[in-house]
């Protein structure tokens, strides 16, 4: 049976996803690098939360979902750092510098 808490949680998740998508879509390209760095920090928080969830071993489902969350958040953070590095390299001068 589905409880009211599940409906409330699902409502908040869908609303946050929609608002997040709209906010990110309207960001100027010049601000993508700082925004990517911020999302990397948020992903690190998600990794810590997923490790706590997976480590509690309350149920098999919670452990499996926590492990999936660890993998997803870690790959998102690593990918974000790679993209940030590529963007920052675009702003570096291609001329050789004199010592």
N, C-alpha and C positions, 0 to 999 in steps of 0.2 A: 504494500500500500504506500502511496506517495504522500508524504507529509507536507504541511504548509512550509516548513523550513526548506525543503528541497525546492519548492516553487519560488520562494523568496530568494534563495541562493542562485537559482537559474535566472531569475529576473535581473538580479544585480550583475551577473556575469554577462548577459546579453547586452544590458545597458552600458556596461563598462567597455565591452568590445566595440559597440557602435560609436560611442563617444571617442574612444581611443583612435579608431580608424579615421573619424572626421578630423580630429586634431592633427594627426600625422599627415593626412592628405593635404592639409593647407599650410604646411611648414615650407618656408622658403628654402631653396636648395643650398643657400649659404649657411643655413643653420643645421644641416643634416649631420655634420661631424659632431658638434656639441650634443645634439639630441641622441646620436648613436652612443656616445660615451655615457650619457645618463641612463639609457636603456640597458647598457652593460652592467651598470651598478644595480639596477633593479633586478636584472637576471641573477646576479650574485645573491641577492636576498631570496629569490625564488629557489635557488639551489640549496641554500641553508634550510629553508622551510621544508623542501622535499626530502633532504637528508634526515631531518627530525621525524617527518612522517614515516619514511621507510624504516627508520631505526626503532620505532616504537613497537612494531610487530603486533599491532592490535588485531589485525586480520590478514589473511593472505591477499585479499583484494587491496587493502591499504598499502601493503608492502609492494605489490606489483605496480600499483598506480604511482607510488612514491618513487620507485626505481625508474619508471617511464618519465616522470617529471624531472628527475635528476638528469637523465640523458638529454631530454629536450631542452631544458634550461641551460645546461652546460654547452651543448652544441650551438644554441642561440647566442650565448655570450662569446664563445670563441669566434663564431662567424662575424659577430658585431665588431670584435677587435680587429679581425682581418680586413673588414670593409673600412673601418676607421683608418687603419694604416694605409690602405690604398688611396683613400681620399686625401689624407695628409701628404702623401707623396706627390699628388697632383699639384700642390701648391709650392713644392720645392723648386728651386731654380735648376735648370738643366745645364747651365754654364759651369765650367770648371772654375773653382775659386782659387785665387792666388794665396799662397801661404804667407 
